[in-house]
Amino acid sequence: MQGRFGFNPTHITKMLIELLLMGKIKEEHILQGTRYYSDKLQHFCKLTVKELSAREARSNPAEIIAAESLVLQSRFKEGYAQILLDQRGQMVDSPGLARKLDHWELHGPPRLQFLVGGAYGVNDEIRQNVDWIWSFSDLTFPHPLARLILLEQLYRAFTLRKNIPYHHG
């Protein structure tokens, strides 16, 4: 049986997850948290974290969005579902995220790219070409904190899927 993305689910041993993140984390307390959850996630999936930059200095927000969106789009991989973190996306609770991961693992693809844009977000072209737009909340979070929340929520979703005590919601 082949899924929509052309793979046989019986041949996949671990879900592949890649985080495409604009900018670097400088805050040591956030770095510690991201390392902690990245290490824990390795038990459930093959996790890759890529910190990206648009390299050229720009001051106009529209130019920054365009440049960063181009960098993100250039990293899209065939056969992967792209998930954009965006305040205007769909909100799901932690069990809902676990169900989403179940769906991707069973129906494809079990290869996911999570995208976190820069401070000004991403362009509409990215929004139109991703497989899902996910919002943590109506609140606005600084990008380093959004990364930490993303990693923690992925870990929580995997523990829910495996019935490992962690979630008490």
SULMO-V913718 format. One record per helix or strand of 2 or more residues. SS is the DSSP state (H for helix, E for strand). FROM is the first residue (numbers start at 0). TO is the last residue. If there is no record, write none. Layout:
SS&FROM&TO  SS&FROM&TO
//
This chain:
H&8&10  E&14&21  H&27&40  E&44&51  H&60&73  E&80&90  H&93&106  E&110&115  H&123&128  E&131&134  H&142&160
//
